[in-house]
Amino acid sequence: MMLFTKTLPLPSPPLKDLTFLDSKLNLPLSLPITKANGNINRNPFLTSCLKTSLESIVSPEPFNTPAPSRVKILSEALPFIQKFRGKTVIVKYGGAAMKSEALQASVIADLVLLSCVGLRIVFVHGGGPEINHWLGRLGIQPTFLNGLRKTDASTMEIVSMVLAGKINKHLVSLINKAGATAVGLSGIDGRLITARPSPSAAELGFVGEIENVDPTVLRPLIDNYHIPVIASVAADRAGQSYNINADTAAGELAAALGAEKLLLLTDVAGILEDRNDPRTLVKEVDIKGVKKMMDDGKIAGGMIPKVTCCLRSLAQGVRTASIIDGRLEHSLLLEILTDKGAGTMITG
C-alpha cells in the first residue's frame, strides 16, 4: 500500500507554555511558545532556534492554518515529543534529500525543530554525487567496485576536502542559520572513529572499515543540545585517512552513544515485500523477519548494506532503526512525531 502522508506543520497556537515535568532530565521545564501577538516567550532553552522553527521552517505561512487545526496538531504531536525528549537520535543524510534543495531545506527544518523540542540529534552525512562532481572538475574518473568507490591517494584527498570541508561546513551553516547550533566534525576529530584498511584494500585503496568509536568528543555537544554534523572520513592509528561508508558510520555511532533511534534517509520508500512494487512497503519488521527477507532474496542490491547496518546497531543496543524515504518532505517529522512513519522501522 502506498504511504499516504501529510506534511506535519508544527506552528505554535496562542496557548500558554507547554510544561513538561521530568525531574530526571537536565532540561528546562517549559518550552517557549508563541503568544497571540506573535512574540516569543523569552526562555533560555534555544529561544532563537524555536522562534525560527515556528515562524518559517516547518511552514512558510504557518498562520494560514486555522487555530483549531494547529491546536489539534500540537496535541497529537505532544505524546511523541514527550516520548523522545532527551533521547539521542542518529540521522544519516544522503541520497535524494541531499541532491534537492527543497528536500535539503525540509531535512534541516526537521532537525532544528526536533532539537528545539528536546531531542539530542547527531547528523552523519556522505556526499557521493558532490565527490563525483569535483573529481570530474579535476579530470579524475570515478570508479567503483561492488558499489564501493575505488579510492587512491588523489581521490582520498578530494574525498576529505569535499566531505569534511565543503559539504560539512555548508550543512553546519544551514543549521546555524535555521536557529540551532551545529558543530562540524569528521571521524578524525577527537579520535571519534578509528579506521582500518578494508580487506579489499589492494583493489579499493583507502576505503576503510571502522575499528573503534570513541564518542567522548560528542557527549558535551549533545548534552548541550548542539547538533554534531559528522563527515564520514576517519583515520587509522598511524594517521592515514580513509573513506568510510556513511551508513556504517551512523550505525556504529548510534551503538556507541546508546541511541534511541537510528534513521537512514534513502531514495526508496523503505523495505519492500516486492522490490518492484512500492505499494508493498513493510512498515515494521523485527530482526528475525528482516533476516528471513534477506534469505528469501527480497532484500538485495544497495538495500543490503543499509539493512546490515541497522541489524548491527540493534544488536549493540539501539532501540529501533528505520530506513525512511528521504524523498518525502519532512520525512523525519513524519517518522518521529506521528504513528504513520515514513518508511520501514526495524525492531530488536
C-alpha positions, 0 to 999 in steps of 0.5 A, a space after each residue: 500500500 502506498 504511504 499516504 502522508 501529510 506534511 506535519 506543520 508544527 506552528 505554535 497556537 496562542 496557548 500558554 507554555 507547554 510544561 513538561 515535568 521530568 525531574 530526571 532530565 537536565 532540561 528546562 521545564 517549559 518550552 517557549 511558545 508563541 503568544 497571540 501577538 506573535 512574540 516569543 516567550 523569552 526562555 533560555 532553552 534555544 529561544 532563537 532556534 524555536 522562534 525560527 522553527 515556528 515562524 518559517 521552517 516547518 511552514 512558510 505561512 504557518 498562520 494560514 492554518 486555522 487555530 483549531 487545526 494547529 491546536 489539534 496538531 500540537 496535541 497529537 504531536 505532544 505524546 511523541 515529543 514527550 516520548 523522545 525528549 532527551 533521547 539521542 537520535 542518529 540521522 544519516 543524510 544522503 541520497 535524494 534529500 541531499 541532491 534537492 534543495 527543497 528536500 535539503 531545506 525540509 531535512 534541516 527544518 526537521 532537525 532544528 525543530 526536533 532539537 528545539 523540542 528536546 531531542 539530542 540529534 547527531 547528523 552523519 552525512 556522505 556526499 557521493 554525487 558532490 565527490 563525483 562532481 569535483 573529481 570530474 572538475 579535476 579530470 579524475 574518473 570515478 570508479 567503483 567496485 561492488 558499489 564501493 568507490 575505488 579510492 587512491 591517494 588523489 581521490 582520498 584527498 578530494 574525498 576529505 576536502 569535499 566531505 569534511 570541508 565543503 559539504 560539512 561546513 555548508 550543512 553546519 551553516 544551514 543549521 546555524 542559520 535555521 536557529 540551532 547550533 551545529 558543530 562540524 566534525 569528521 571521524 578524525 576529530 577527537 579520535 571519534 572513529 578509528 579506521 582500518 584498511 578494508 580487506 579489499 584494500 589492494 583493489 579499493 585503496 583507502 576505503 576503510 572499515 571502522 575499528 573503534 568509536 570513541 564518542 567522548 568528543 560528542 557527549 558535551 555537544 549533545 548534552 548541550 543540545 548542539 547538533 554534531 554534523 559528522 563527515 564520514 572520513 576517519 583515520 587509522 592509528 598511524 594517521 592515514 585517512 580513509 573513506 568510510 561508508 556513511 551508513 556504517 558510520 551512523 550505525 556504529 555511532 548510534 551503538 556507541 552513544 546508546 541511541 534511541 533511534 537510528 534513521 537512514 534517509 534513502 531514495 526508496 520508500 523503505 523495505 519492500 515485500 516486492 522490490 518492484 512494487 512500492 505499494 508493498 512497503 513493510 512498515 515494521 519488521 523485527 530482526 528475525 523477519 528482516 533476516 528471513 527477507 534477506 534469505 528469501 532474496 527480497 532484500 538485495 542490491 544497495 538495500 543490503 548494506 543499509 539493512 546490515 547496518 541497522 541489524 548491527 546497531 540493534 544488536 549493540 543496543 539501539 532501540 529501533 532503526 528505520 530506513 525512511 524515504 528521504 524523498 518525502 518532505 519532512 520525512 523525519 517529522 513524519 517518522 518521529 512525531 506521528 504513528 504513520 512513519 515514513 518508511 520501514 522501522 526495524 525492531 530488536 
